[in-house]
Amino acid sequence: MDDHSLEEFRRRWQEELAQAQALRKRRRPEAAERRPRRADVAPGRGEQASGYLALAQGLLEGAGRPPAARATRAERQDAASRSRSPPAREGAGGGEQLVDQLIRDLNEMDDVPFFDIQLPYELAINIFQYLDRKELGRCAQVSKTWKVIAEDEVLWYRLCQQEGHLPESSISDYSCWKLIFQECRAKEHMLRTNWKNRKGAVSELEHIPDAVLCDVHSHDGVVVAGYTSGDVRVWDTRTWDYTAPFLESEYEEDEPGMQPYVSFVRINSSLAVAAYEDGFLNIWDLRTGKYPVHRFEHDARIQALALSREDAIVATASAFDVVMLRPSEEGYWQITAEFEVQKLVDYLEIVPDTGRYPVAVATAGDLVYLLKAEDSARTLHYVYGQPITCLDVSASQAAFGVKSLGWVYEGNKILVYSLEAERCLSKLGNALGDFTCVNLRDSPPNLMVSGNMDRRVRIHDLRTDKIALSLSAHQLGVSAVQMDDWKIVSGGEEGLVSVWDYRMSQKLWEVHSRHPVRHLSFTSHSLITANVPYERVVRNTDLDNFTAHRRHRGLIHAYEFAVDRLAFQSALPVCRAAGDTAPAYSYDLALAFP
């Protein structure tokens, strides 16, 4: 580089620096009146930076070097280190020193706008809605503008809905959805910790004296139970007031204690249904009172009973008939569909979310029927000599256990059928024992849990048709099972309830009662278990009611994990009752007043 070009470079550089300083001085009074936007500052800085780069590019091209815009970080650092050393000579060394000074000035300009494109706010929200909570938190640290966008109420409301927090709320219910999301996450973490460490409260629901428990069902913390005395009782375990009302059956009580046994009970958010040994069916509306809104009579005993979880649809099976009931638009219950099958029905389930026409799946021996209203009974599966041992349905699929018998023994399996295509999708498992229970509706996507008489609990992967996990859980066989995204709760014929963390293949805790576990249902914060005895005969009437019922007549336990105390050190409900309503046994008084 000659002396003339060097002097020309110095002169142009000083002129652009003077212009930039003058522009900065002119804009200082404007900054006191209004907040400067990045778009206002960007042109001056951008012109200065572009001028630097143009001069550097021309200078370096004249010196035979690659452009400065393509210089790597290592080259910049090397240039900066050389600039700190004394110059060798004024000629060529002076040009390199000026380039190094230019690079240092560019590195010190930290307020060059990296995001100089102004987008409409609605378009920015549509872009940010594809980010998760971690990515939104990182974007909020970029700039003030990004922080405002990343903390928009619409984005955090959508995140709450996607993760299942407050699903029935609207965006106007809360003013800060980000705070609500954080509180829900903290509560979820606390509940998971209480589940693992067995912290919470346990209550034994009050029994009926001189009666044996026959059947139990629950829905969202509301429990219904039927007894040999013909009584039907309902508890709402979501509150600590366990004063359970009796649902009247409207029998003529000429002879007390002569009512037929309750064979099946079902409950959902608005209805309670009970089937009796003499073929009668009572339907109660929990919102109106304790008297039945409809009563239906079969000619023979009811073998199976089903109630939709969401809708007011009831299905019963008696002899070789299956009847589906639902209320009309005026509120009067009527028969929606009636089907005739070839064998006695063993299991009956209503398919959820079917719209106007209800759909049910029934098993009778080795037959599986698909029952659609406005249509005749259709055979979904049939293999002679291979009876069905369990059944569960979801909105689009049906899963049932098949017992393999005959000359060609293929092993006991679980078949998964598509209800829409009416064909088999998967054949799962190959066990020696019979599959006694299967849970498809409550399991995570692409997974299913089942229990077997070989005492094992299995998780099936519906994508690969393989067993993802097998646990040796019980001593006499599995009678009830349910899972969610991280745990399994199983009940056995010996009366043991076990809780597992299936990701770690580890048992968290267990609790034992005398009778087999016939019902098991849990949510994120509660667990309902029912131990129903085999025999329905009242025994040991000489003992007090509490001891006799605990030994021979069945138990219902409600666990609540939203409280911070040890679950199995909680007081029993009879100890929390008032002194004028509970019998004052010395045993109870000792627990109430230690």
PANURO-611285 format. One line per 4 residues: number of its first residue (from 1); their letters; for each residue x, y, z of C-alpha. Coordinates in nm, 2 decimals, decimal comma, always signed. Layout:
! residues N
NUM = a = X/Y/Z  ... $
END
This chain:
! residues 594
1 = mddh = +0,00/+0,00/+0,00  +0,15/+0,34/-0,10  +0,14/+0,65/+0,12  -0,14/+0,82/-0,09 $
5 = slee = -0,39/+0,54/-0,05  -0,31/+0,52/+0,32  -0,37/+0,89/+0,37  -0,70/+0,86/+0,17 $
9 = frrr = -0,82/+0,58/+0,40  -0,74/+0,78/+0,71  -0,92/+1,08/+0,58  -1,24/+0,89/+0,49 $
13 = wqee = -1,24/+0,71/+0,82  -1,22/+1,03/+1,02  -1,50/+1,19/+0,81  -1,74/+0,89/+0,88 $
17 = laqa = -1,65/+0,89/+1,25  -1,73/+1,26/+1,27  -2,06/+1,21/+1,09  -2,16/+0,93/+1,33 $
21 = qalr = -2,07/+1,15/+1,64  -2,27/+1,44/+1,50  -2,57/+1,21/+1,43  -2,55/+1,08/+1,79 $
25 = krrr = -2,54/+1,43/+1,94  -2,85/+1,53/+1,73  -3,05/+1,24/+1,86  -2,97/+1,28/+2,23 $
29 = peaa = -3,24/+1,55/+2,28  -3,50/+1,33/+2,10  -3,42/+1,04/+2,34  -3,53/+1,25/+2,64 $
33 = errp = -3,87/+1,31/+2,49  -3,95/+0,97/+2,36  -3,81/+0,62/+2,38  -3,59/+0,54/+2,08 $
37 = rrad = -3,68/+0,24/+1,88  -3,43/+0,00/+1,75  -3,54/+0,08/+1,40  -3,45/+0,45/+1,46 $
41 = vapg = -3,10/+0,37/+1,58  -3,03/+0,10/+1,33  -2,98/+0,32/+1,01  -2,70/+0,52/+1,16 $
45 = rgeq = -2,52/+0,22/+1,31  -2,58/+0,02/+1,00  -2,44/+0,30/+0,77  -2,13/+0,33/+1,00 $
49 = asgy = -2,08/-0,05/+1,00  -2,13/-0,07/+0,62  -1,88/+0,21/+0,57  -1,63/+0,03/+0,78 $
53 = lala = -1,68/-0,29/+0,60  -1,66/-0,12/+0,25  -1,33/+0,05/+0,34  -1,19/-0,27/+0,49 $
57 = qgll = -1,29/-0,47/+0,19  -1,13/-0,23/-0,05  -0,82/-0,20/+0,16  -0,78/-0,58/+0,20 $
61 = egag = -0,85/-0,65/-0,17  -0,57/-0,40/-0,25  -0,34/-0,58/-0,02  -0,43/-0,92/-0,17 $
65 = rppa = -0,60/-1,06/+0,13  -0,96/-1,22/+0,16  -1,24/-0,98/+0,26  -1,27/-0,90/+0,63 $
69 = arat = -1,63/-1,01/+0,63  -1,51/-1,36/+0,57  -1,24/-1,35/+0,84  -1,29/-1,61/+1,11 $
73 = raer = -1,29/-1,55/+1,49  -0,94/-1,70/+1,52  -0,81/-1,46/+1,25  -0,96/-1,17/+1,44 $
77 = qdaa = -0,80/-1,27/+1,76  -0,47/-1,32/+1,59  -0,50/-0,97/+1,43  -0,58/-0,82/+1,77 $
81 = srsr = -0,28/-0,98/+1,93  -0,05/-0,85/+1,65  -0,20/-0,50/+1,69  -0,08/-0,49/+2,05 $
85 = sppa = +0,28/-0,55/+1,94  +0,49/-0,24/+1,83  +0,48/-0,16/+1,46  +0,77/-0,27/+1,25 $
89 = rega = +0,75/+0,00/+0,99  +0,51/+0,27/+0,88  +0,44/+0,15/+0,53  +0,28/-0,19/+0,50 $
93 = ggge = +0,26/-0,24/+0,88  +0,05/+0,08/+0,92  -0,22/-0,06/+0,69  -0,24/-0,38/+0,89 $
97 = qlvd = -0,27/-0,19/+1,22  -0,56/+0,01/+1,08  -0,74/-0,31/+0,98  -0,68/-0,45/+1,32 $
101 = qlir = -0,82/-0,13/+1,48  -1,12/-0,16/+1,25  -1,18/-0,52/+1,37  -1,16/-0,42/+1,73 $
105 = dlne = -1,40/-0,13/+1,68  -1,65/-0,37/+1,52  -1,63/-0,61/+1,80  -1,69/-0,34/+2,06 $
109 = mddv = -2,01/-0,23/+1,88  -2,25/-0,44/+2,09  -2,56/-0,24/+2,01  -2,58/-0,33/+1,64 $
113 = pffd = -2,94/-0,46/+1,59  -2,95/-0,83/+1,51  -3,33/-0,83/+1,46  -3,41/-0,53/+1,25 $
117 = iqlp = -3,72/-0,68/+1,08  -4,04/-0,54/+1,23  -4,32/-0,81/+1,23  -4,68/-0,75/+1,32 $
121 = yela = -4,76/-0,87/+1,67  -5,02/-1,12/+1,56  -4,77/-1,28/+1,32  -4,51/-1,30/+1,60 $
125 = inif = -4,77/-1,47/+1,83  -4,84/-1,73/+1,56  -4,47/-1,81/+1,53  -4,42/-1,83/+1,91 $
129 = qyld = -4,71/-2,07/+1,96  -4,50/-2,36/+1,83  -4,26/-2,32/+2,11  -4,27/-2,51/+2,44 $
133 = rkel = -4,23/-2,36/+2,79  -3,84/-2,39/+2,79  -3,81/-2,23/+2,45  -4,05/-1,95/+2,55 $
137 = grca = -3,83/-1,88/+2,86  -3,52/-1,86/+2,65  -3,68/-1,63/+2,40  -3,80/-1,40/+2,69 $
141 = qvsk = -3,43/-1,33/+2,77  -3,34/-1,21/+2,42  -3,48/-0,86/+2,43  -3,77/-0,66/+2,58 $
145 = twkv = -3,97/-0,69/+2,27  -3,93/-1,07/+2,27  -4,01/-1,08/+2,64  -4,34/-0,91/+2,58 $
149 = iaed = -4,43/-1,16/+2,31  -4,30/-1,47/+2,50  -4,52/-1,38/+2,80  -4,84/-1,33/+2,61 $
153 = evlw = -5,15/-1,47/+2,79  -5,26/-1,66/+2,48  -4,94/-1,86/+2,46  -4,94/-1,97/+2,82 $
157 = yrlc = -5,31/-2,04/+2,81  -5,25/-2,28/+2,52  -4,96/-2,44/+2,71  -5,20/-2,51/+3,01 $
161 = qqeg = -5,45/-2,66/+2,78  -5,20/-2,88/+2,60  -5,06/-3,02/+2,93  -5,41/-3,08/+3,08 $
165 = hlpe = -5,41/-2,80/+3,34  -5,76/-2,65/+3,40  -5,91/-2,79/+3,08  -6,26/-2,64/+3,13 $
169 = ssis = -6,14/-2,28/+3,20  -6,14/-1,99/+2,95  -5,87/-1,74/+2,89  -6,05/-1,47/+3,08 $
173 = dysc = -6,07/-1,66/+3,40  -5,72/-1,56/+3,52  -5,51/-1,26/+3,46  -5,16/-1,42/+3,45 $
177 = wkli = -5,16/-1,76/+3,29  -4,79/-1,80/+3,32  -4,82/-1,79/+3,70  -5,11/-2,03/+3,68 $
181 = fqec = -4,90/-2,27/+3,47  -4,61/-2,25/+3,72  -4,85/-2,33/+4,01  -5,00/-2,62/+3,82 $
185 = rake = -4,66/-2,76/+3,75  -4,56/-2,72/+4,12  -4,88/-2,90/+4,23  -4,82/-3,18/+3,98 $
189 = hmlr = -4,46/-3,23/+4,12  -4,59/-3,23/+4,48  -4,86/-3,49/+4,39  -4,60/-3,71/+4,22 $
193 = tnwk = -4,37/-3,69/+4,52  -4,66/-3,78/+4,76  -4,75/-4,08/+4,54  -4,39/-4,21/+4,55 $
197 = nrkg = -4,34/-4,14/+4,92  -4,69/-4,26/+5,03  -4,78/-3,93/+5,17  -5,15/-3,84/+5,20 $
201 = avse = -5,46/-3,94/+5,39  -5,64/-4,27/+5,38  -6,01/-4,32/+5,48  -6,21/-4,63/+5,51 $
205 = lehi = -6,56/-4,56/+5,39  -6,83/-4,63/+5,64  -6,99/-4,97/+5,60  -7,35/-5,09/+5,64 $
209 = pdav = -7,40/-5,31/+5,95  -7,52/-5,67/+5,89  -7,46/-5,64/+5,51  -7,19/-5,78/+5,28 $
213 = lcdv = -7,03/-5,57/+5,01  -7,14/-5,69/+4,66  -7,01/-5,44/+4,40  -6,83/-5,10/+4,39 $
217 = hshd = -6,77/-4,85/+4,12  -6,63/-4,49/+4,11  -6,60/-4,20/+3,88  -6,39/-3,89/+3,95 $
221 = gvvv = -6,38/-3,94/+4,33  -6,75/-4,03/+4,36  -6,81/-4,39/+4,48  -7,12/-4,60/+4,47 $
225 = agyt = -7,15/-4,94/+4,65  -7,42/-5,21/+4,66  -7,48/-5,45/+4,95  -7,66/-5,78/+5,01 $
229 = sgdv = -7,92/-5,59/+5,21  -8,03/-5,42/+4,88  -7,89/-5,08/+4,99  -7,71/-4,86/+4,75 $
233 = rvwd = -7,48/-4,59/+4,90  -7,29/-4,30/+4,74  -6,98/-4,11/+4,87  -6,82/-3,80/+4,74 $
237 = trtw = -6,45/-3,84/+4,85  -6,35/-3,50/+4,70  -6,47/-3,35/+5,03  -6,39/-3,46/+5,39 $
241 = dyta = -6,76/-3,49/+5,47  -6,83/-3,86/+5,42  -7,19/-3,86/+5,52  -7,30/-4,09/+5,24 $
245 = pfle = -7,67/-4,08/+5,14  -7,87/-4,39/+5,07  -8,04/-4,42/+4,73  -8,39/-4,54/+4,77 $
249 = seye = -8,50/-4,84/+4,57  -8,88/-4,80/+4,62  -8,93/-5,16/+4,72  -9,23/-5,24/+4,94 $
253 = edep = -9,08/-5,30/+5,28  -9,34/-5,53/+5,42  -9,06/-5,75/+5,55  -8,74/-5,56/+5,63 $
257 = gmqp = -8,42/-5,73/+5,51  -8,59/-5,93/+5,24  -8,48/-5,71/+4,95  -8,28/-5,88/+4,67 $
261 = yvsf = -7,90/-5,85/+4,65  -7,74/-5,58/+4,45  -7,55/-5,75/+4,17  -7,40/-5,46/+3,98 $
265 = vrin = -7,35/-5,08/+4,04  -7,22/-4,81/+3,80  -7,18/-4,44/+3,83  -7,07/-4,14/+3,62 $
269 = ssla = -7,08/-3,76/+3,66  -7,46/-3,74/+3,68  -7,61/-4,09/+3,70  -7,60/-4,39/+3,94 $
273 = vaay = -7,73/-4,73/+3,82  -7,79/-5,05/+4,02  -7,90/-5,39/+3,90  -8,06/-5,64/+4,14 $
277 = edgf = -8,07/-6,02/+4,15  -8,44/-6,03/+4,06  -8,38/-5,85/+3,73  -8,48/-5,50/+3,83 $
281 = lniw = -8,28/-5,20/+3,73  -8,28/-4,86/+3,91  -8,15/-4,53/+3,76  -8,09/-4,23/+3,98 $
285 = dlrt = -8,01/-3,88/+3,87  -7,75/-3,75/+4,13  -7,85/-3,39/+4,06  -8,22/-3,43/+4,15 $
289 = gkyp = -8,24/-3,65/+4,46  -8,22/-4,00/+4,61  -8,52/-4,15/+4,44  -8,49/-4,33/+4,10 $
293 = vhrf = -8,59/-4,14/+3,79  -8,64/-4,47/+3,60  -8,70/-4,83/+3,68  -8,67/-5,11/+3,43 $
297 = ehda = -8,75/-5,48/+3,47  -8,60/-5,79/+3,30  -8,76/-6,13/+3,31  -8,44/-6,30/+3,43 $
301 = riqa = -8,12/-6,21/+3,62  -7,90/-5,93/+3,48  -7,56/-6,08/+3,38  -7,39/-5,76/+3,28 $
305 = lals = -7,44/-5,38/+3,32  -7,26/-5,09/+3,15  -7,29/-4,71/+3,19  -7,13/-4,46/+2,96 $
309 = reda = -6,87/-4,24/+3,13  -6,98/-3,92/+2,95  -7,34/-3,97/+2,83  -7,67/-4,09/+2,98 $
313 = ivat = -7,66/-4,43/+2,82  -7,72/-4,75/+3,00  -7,68/-5,11/+2,86  -7,80/-5,43/+3,03 $
317 = asaf = -7,77/-5,80/+2,94  -8,02/-6,05/+3,07  -8,07/-6,40/+2,93  -8,01/-6,37/+2,55 $
321 = dvvm = -8,11/-6,00/+2,52  -7,91/-5,68/+2,54  -8,10/-5,36/+2,59  -7,97/-5,00/+2,56 $
325 = lrps = -8,16/-4,72/+2,74  -8,13/-4,35/+2,71  -8,35/-4,05/+2,79  -8,55/-3,87/+2,52 $
329 = eegy = -8,54/-3,49/+2,46  -8,83/-3,46/+2,70  -8,63/-3,65/+2,97  -8,82/-3,97/+2,96 $
333 = wqit = -8,61/-4,29/+2,96  -8,68/-4,53/+2,67  -8,53/-4,83/+2,49  -8,30/-4,71/+2,22 $
337 = aefe = -8,19/-5,05/+2,08  -8,25/-5,41/+2,16  -8,03/-5,70/+2,04  -8,06/-6,08/+2,06 $
341 = vqkl = -7,74/-6,28/+2,11  -7,67/-6,66/+2,10  -7,51/-6,71/+2,44  -7,52/-6,55/+2,79 $
345 = vdyl = -7,33/-6,22/+2,80  -7,02/-6,22/+3,03  -6,88/-5,86/+2,97  -7,05/-5,55/+2,84 $
349 = eivp = -6,90/-5,21/+2,76  -7,03/-4,89/+2,60  -6,80/-4,72/+2,34  -6,74/-4,36/+2,43 $
353 = dtgr = -6,79/-4,06/+2,19  -7,02/-4,23/+1,94  -7,25/-3,93/+1,88  -7,62/-3,97/+1,83 $
357 = ypva = -7,63/-4,35/+1,80  -7,48/-4,55/+2,10  -7,25/-4,84/+2,04  -7,16/-5,12/+2,27 $
361 = vata = -6,93/-5,43/+2,27  -7,05/-5,75/+2,44  -6,88/-6,08/+2,49  -7,07/-6,41/+2,52 $
365 = gdlv = -6,85/-6,72/+2,57  -6,62/-6,73/+2,26  -6,82/-6,46/+2,07  -6,76/-6,08/+2,06 $
369 = yllk = -7,05/-5,87/+1,94  -7,05/-5,52/+1,81  -7,38/-5,36/+1,89  -7,48/-5,05/+1,70 $
373 = aeds = -7,81/-4,88/+1,74  -8,02/-4,88/+1,43  -7,85/-5,20/+1,33  -7,85/-5,57/+1,42 $
377 = artl = -7,59/-5,74/+1,63  -7,27/-5,81/+1,43  -7,00/-6,06/+1,52  -6,67/-5,89/+1,57 $
381 = hyvy = -6,47/-6,20/+1,67  -6,54/-6,57/+1,70  -6,31/-6,87/+1,74  -6,48/-7,19/+1,86 $
385 = gqpi = -6,36/-7,32/+2,19  -6,16/-7,00/+2,29  -6,36/-6,81/+2,55  -6,32/-6,44/+2,62 $
389 = tcld = -6,17/-6,36/+2,97  -6,17/-5,98/+2,99  -6,28/-5,67/+2,79  -6,21/-5,30/+2,76 $
393 = vsas = -6,29/-5,05/+2,49  -6,18/-4,70/+2,38  -6,33/-4,46/+2,13  -6,19/-4,65/+1,83 $
397 = qaaf = -6,06/-4,99/+1,96  -6,16/-5,29/+2,17  -5,92/-5,51/+2,36  -6,02/-5,85/+2,50 $
401 = gvks = -5,83/-6,15/+2,64  -5,87/-6,49/+2,46  -5,81/-6,82/+2,63  -5,65/-7,07/+2,40 $
405 = lgwv = -5,78/-7,43/+2,42  -5,80/-7,73/+2,19  -5,55/-7,94/+2,01  -5,35/-7,65/+1,88 $
409 = yegn = -5,24/-7,45/+2,18  -5,12/-7,10/+2,08  -5,10/-6,95/+2,42  -5,34/-6,70/+2,58 $
413 = kilv = -5,34/-6,37/+2,40  -5,50/-6,02/+2,40  -5,66/-5,92/+2,07  -5,70/-5,56/+1,97 $
417 = ysle = -5,97/-5,48/+1,72  -6,05/-5,17/+1,52  -6,42/-5,08/+1,58  -6,44/-4,88/+1,26 $
421 = aerc = -6,28/-5,13/+1,03  -6,40/-5,43/+1,23  -6,07/-5,62/+1,19  -5,79/-5,74/+1,42 $
425 = lskl = -5,50/-5,50/+1,46  -5,28/-5,67/+1,71  -5,23/-6,01/+1,88  -5,04/-5,94/+2,20 $
429 = gnal = -4,88/-6,17/+2,46  -4,83/-6,54/+2,48  -4,90/-6,63/+2,84  -4,97/-6,96/+3,01 $
433 = gdft = -5,23/-6,81/+3,24  -5,56/-6,64/+3,16  -5,57/-6,27/+3,11  -5,81/-6,15/+3,39 $
437 = cvnl = -5,81/-5,77/+3,33  -5,71/-5,52/+3,06  -5,71/-5,14/+3,07  -5,70/-4,98/+2,72 $
441 = rdsp = -5,91/-4,66/+2,78  -5,70/-4,51/+3,06  -5,36/-4,61/+2,93  -5,12/-4,37/+2,76 $
445 = pnlm = -5,12/-4,35/+2,38  -4,99/-4,66/+2,21  -4,97/-4,85/+2,54  -5,20/-5,09/+2,72 $
449 = vsgn = -5,17/-5,27/+3,06  -5,31/-5,61/+3,15  -5,32/-5,85/+3,44  -5,29/-6,23/+3,43 $
453 = mdrr = -5,35/-6,53/+3,65  -4,98/-6,60/+3,62  -4,94/-6,32/+3,88  -4,78/-6,08/+3,63 $
457 = vrih = -4,86/-5,73/+3,51  -4,77/-5,66/+3,15  -4,74/-5,34/+2,95  -4,80/-5,39/+2,58 $
461 = dlrt = -4,67/-5,17/+2,30  -4,94/-5,14/+2,04  -4,69/-5,00/+1,78  -4,46/-5,31/+1,78 $
465 = dkia = -4,70/-5,57/+1,92  -4,45/-5,66/+2,18  -4,44/-5,66/+2,56  -4,26/-5,35/+2,68 $
469 = lsls = -4,25/-5,45/+3,05  -4,35/-5,75/+3,26  -4,37/-5,73/+3,64  -4,42/-6,01/+3,89 $
473 = ahql = -4,68/-5,83/+4,10  -4,91/-6,06/+4,31  -4,93/-6,41/+4,47  -5,26/-6,54/+4,35 $
477 = gvsa = -5,33/-6,35/+4,02  -5,40/-6,00/+3,91  -5,77/-5,89/+3,94  -5,75/-5,51/+3,86 $
481 = vqmd = -5,50/-5,28/+3,70  -5,46/-4,92/+3,57  -5,17/-4,71/+3,45  -5,08/-4,35/+3,35 $
485 = dwki = -4,77/-4,19/+3,21  -4,54/-4,30/+3,49  -4,70/-4,55/+3,73  -4,91/-4,87/+3,76 $
489 = vsgg = -5,15/-4,95/+4,03  -5,25/-5,32/+4,05  -5,48/-5,53/+4,27  -5,46/-5,90/+4,34 $
493 = eegl = -5,68/-6,19/+4,44  -5,50/-6,21/+4,77  -5,61/-5,85/+4,86  -5,28/-5,67/+4,79 $
497 = vsvw = -5,27/-5,33/+4,62  -4,93/-5,24/+4,47  -4,80/-4,91/+4,32  -4,52/-4,93/+4,07 $
501 = dyrm = -4,30/-4,68/+3,89  -4,28/-4,87/+3,56  -4,01/-4,65/+3,41  -3,78/-4,77/+3,69 $
505 = sqkl = -3,94/-5,12/+3,72  -3,96/-5,06/+4,09  -4,24/-5,11/+4,34  -4,31/-4,79/+4,54 $
509 = wevh = -4,53/-4,93/+4,81  -4,81/-5,17/+4,88  -5,10/-5,22/+5,12  -5,29/-5,54/+5,20 $
513 = srhp = -5,65/-5,62/+5,29  -5,83/-5,95/+5,35  -6,05/-5,98/+5,04  -5,97/-5,97/+4,66 $
517 = vrhl = -5,94/-5,63/+4,49  -6,25/-5,60/+4,26  -6,23/-5,23/+4,19  -5,94/-4,99/+4,14 $
521 = sfts = -5,95/-4,64/+4,01  -5,71/-4,35/+4,05  -5,66/-3,99/+3,93  -5,36/-3,76/+3,98 $
525 = hsli = -5,45/-3,69/+4,34  -5,67/-3,98/+4,46  -5,70/-4,36/+4,47  -6,01/-4,57/+4,53 $
529 = tanv = -5,98/-4,94/+4,61  -6,25/-5,19/+4,70  -6,20/-5,54/+4,85  -6,51/-5,74/+4,78 $
533 = pyer = -6,54/-6,09/+4,94  -6,63/-6,41/+4,75  -6,91/-6,51/+5,00  -7,22/-6,30/+5,04 $
537 = vvrn = -7,32/-6,45/+5,38  -7,32/-6,25/+5,70  -7,10/-6,43/+5,95  -6,98/-6,38/+6,31 $
541 = tdld = -7,28/-6,17/+6,42  -7,16/-6,20/+6,78  -6,86/-5,96/+6,71  -6,90/-5,59/+6,69 $
545 = nfta = -6,99/-5,45/+6,35  -6,65/-5,29/+6,28  -6,45/-5,61/+6,34  -6,69/-5,84/+6,16 $
549 = hrrh = -6,72/-5,61/+5,85  -6,34/-5,58/+5,83  -6,29/-5,96/+5,84  -6,58/-6,09/+5,63 $
553 = rgli = -6,79/-5,82/+5,46  -6,56/-5,61/+5,24  -6,38/-5,27/+5,26  -6,36/-4,95/+5,05 $
557 = haye = -6,06/-4,73/+5,09  -6,01/-4,37/+4,96  -5,66/-4,23/+4,94  -5,60/-3,86/+4,90 $
561 = favd = -5,24/-3,75/+4,80  -5,30/-3,38/+4,79  -5,23/-3,34/+5,17  -4,89/-3,36/+5,32 $
565 = rlaf = -4,90/-3,63/+5,58  -4,83/-4,00/+5,61  -5,11/-4,19/+5,43  -5,13/-4,49/+5,67 $
569 = qsal = -5,12/-4,29/+5,99  -5,45/-4,11/+5,92  -5,75/-4,15/+6,15  -6,03/-4,36/+6,04 $
573 = pvcr = -6,37/-4,19/+5,95  -6,54/-4,33/+6,26  -6,29/-4,15/+6,47  -6,36/-3,82/+6,30 $
577 = aagd = -6,74/-3,85/+6,35  -6,92/-3,66/+6,61  -6,97/-3,83/+6,95  -7,35/-3,82/+6,93 $
581 = tapa = -7,36/-4,00/+6,59  -7,09/-4,26/+6,62  -7,11/-4,56/+6,86  -6,87/-4,50/+7,15 $
585 = ysyd = -6,67/-4,81/+7,15  -6,36/-4,81/+7,37  -6,15/-4,90/+7,06  -6,27/-4,59/+6,88 $
589 = lala = -6,23/-4,37/+7,18  -5,87/-4,49/+7,22  -5,79/-4,39/+6,86  -5,98/-4,06/+6,89 $
593 = fp = -5,82/-3,96/+7,22  -5,47/-4,12/+7,24 $
END
